Amino acid sequence: MRNGIILNKLSRVEEYLTKLEEITPDNFEDYNKDWKVQMAAERLLQILIEIIIDTADRLIALRSWGPTVSSSDSIQLLALKKVISAEEPYLKMVKFRNFIVHNYEKVNNAIVYAILTKSLDDIRKFRDEILNYE
C-alpha cells in the first residue's frame, strides 16, 4: 500500500540531506566557529528526525499496529515488524531530537558534528527501507 503522506515526507529527505552536506565544513574547528551553520544544521537534523518519527507513526497507524506511547516505541515496533533492519541508530536520533528540542541551550557541537559526518547515511537507509517495505 503506497501512502501519499509517507511518500511526500520521504521525498524531502534527500533535499534536506544535501543541504546538510553542503553546509557542513570539512573540519570541526570551522563548524564550531560558525553559529549560523550550527543552527541550520540542528534545525535540518530536527526536521529529518521528525520525518522519521512521523513516517513511523503513520505507517503504524495505517497497518493498525498501534498505538504506541512514544517515538522510541514506534521505532522499536518497526524493527519488530521487520520494516527496518535495526532500531539502534534511530533510537539514538529520537533521543538526540528530544535533547535539541528541550535542552537547546546545552547542545554539544562535537556531537552534532559527529552526526553530520558519520550518521547521515542512516537517514537514507531508513528512507530506503520504508520505500522498499511500502
C-alpha positions as CSV (number, residue, x, y, z in Angstrom):
1,M,0.0,0.0,0.0
2,R,1.6,3.3,-1.1
3,N,0.7,6.2,1.1
4,G,0.9,9.7,-0.3
5,I,1.7,11.3,3.1
6,I,4.6,8.9,3.7
7,L,5.9,9.3,0.2
8,N,5.7,13.1,0.5
9,K,7.6,13.1,3.7
10,L,10.3,10.8,2.4
11,S,10.6,12.8,-0.8
12,R,12.1,15.6,1.2
13,V,14.8,13.5,2.8
14,E,17.4,13.8,0.0
15,E,16.9,17.6,-0.3
16,Y,17.5,18.2,3.4
17,L,20.5,15.8,3.5
18,T,22.0,17.5,0.5
19,K,21.6,20.9,2.2
20,L,23.2,19.5,5.4
21,E,26.1,18.1,3.4
22,E,26.6,21.4,1.6
23,I,26.8,23.5,4.8
24,T,28.9,21.1,6.8
25,P,32.5,22.3,7.0
26,D,35.4,19.8,6.4
27,N,36.6,20.1,10.0
28,F,35.1,20.6,13.4
29,E,37.0,23.8,14.1
30,D,35.2,25.6,11.3
31,Y,31.9,24.1,12.4
32,N,32.5,25.2,16.0
33,K,33.2,28.8,15.0
34,D,30.1,29.3,12.8
35,W,26.9,29.7,14.8
36,K,24.8,30.1,11.6
37,V,25.9,26.7,10.3
38,Q,25.4,25.2,13.8
39,M,21.8,26.4,14.0
40,A,21.0,25.5,10.4
41,A,22.4,22.0,10.9
42,E,20.5,21.5,14.2
43,R,17.2,22.5,12.5
44,L,17.7,20.4,9.5
45,L,18.6,17.4,11.6
46,Q,15.5,18.0,13.7
47,I,13.3,18.1,10.6
48,L,14.9,14.9,9.3
49,I,14.3,13.1,12.6
50,E,10.7,14.4,12.6
51,I,10.3,12.8,9.2
52,I,11.5,9.5,10.6
53,I,9.1,9.8,13.6
54,D,6.1,10.9,11.5
55,T,6.7,8.2,9.0
56,A,6.9,5.6,11.7
57,D,3.8,6.8,13.4
58,R,1.9,7.0,10.1
59,L,2.9,3.5,8.9
60,I,1.9,2.0,12.3
61,A,-1.5,3.7,12.1
62,L,-2.0,2.5,8.5
63,R,-1.2,-1.1,9.5
64,S,-3.2,-0.9,12.7
65,W,-0.2,-1.9,14.7
66,G,-0.6,0.8,17.4
67,P,-1.0,2.9,19.2
68,T,2.5,3.4,20.6
69,V,3.3,5.5,23.6
70,S,6.4,7.3,22.4
71,S,8.6,7.9,19.3
72,S,11.0,5.3,20.6
73,D,8.2,2.7,20.9
74,S,7.3,3.5,17.3
75,I,10.9,2.8,16.1
76,Q,11.1,-0.4,18.1
77,L,7.8,-1.6,16.7
78,L,9.0,-1.0,13.1
79,A,12.1,-3.1,13.9
80,L,9.9,-5.8,15.5
81,K,7.7,-5.9,12.4
82,K,10.9,-6.1,10.2
83,V,10.1,-2.8,8.4
84,I,13.6,-1.6,9.4
85,S,16.6,-3.8,9.9
86,A,18.0,-2.0,13.0
87,E,16.4,0.2,15.7
88,E,19.5,1.5,17.5
89,P,20.6,4.3,15.1
90,Y,17.0,5.7,15.0
91,L,16.5,5.4,18.8
92,K,19.7,7.5,19.1
93,M,18.3,10.0,16.7
94,V,15.0,10.3,18.6
95,K,16.9,10.8,21.8
96,F,19.1,13.5,20.1
97,R,16.0,15.2,18.7
98,N,14.4,15.3,22.1
99,F,17.6,16.8,23.5
100,I,17.9,19.6,20.9
101,V,14.3,20.5,21.2
102,H,14.1,20.6,25.0
103,N,17.8,21.3,26.0
104,Y,18.8,23.6,23.1
105,E,21.0,25.7,25.3
106,K,23.2,22.7,26.1
107,V,23.8,21.3,22.6
108,N,27.2,19.8,22.2
109,N,28.7,20.9,18.9
110,A,31.0,17.9,18.8
111,I,28.1,15.5,19.0
112,V,26.2,17.4,16.2
113,Y,29.3,17.5,14.0
114,A,29.8,13.7,14.6
115,I,26.2,13.1,13.4
116,L,26.8,15.3,10.4
117,T,29.9,13.5,9.3
118,K,29.0,9.9,10.3
119,S,25.3,9.3,10.6
120,L,23.5,10.9,7.6
121,D,23.5,7.6,5.7
122,D,21.4,6.1,8.5
123,I,18.7,8.5,7.5
124,R,19.0,7.5,3.9
125,K,18.8,3.8,4.9
126,F,15.6,4.5,6.9
127,R,14.0,6.1,3.8
128,D,15.1,3.3,1.6
129,E,13.8,0.6,3.9
130,I,10.4,2.3,4.3
131,L,10.1,2.7,0.5
132,N,11.1,-0.9,-0.1
133,Y,8.5,-2.0,2.5
134,E,5.8,0.3,1.3
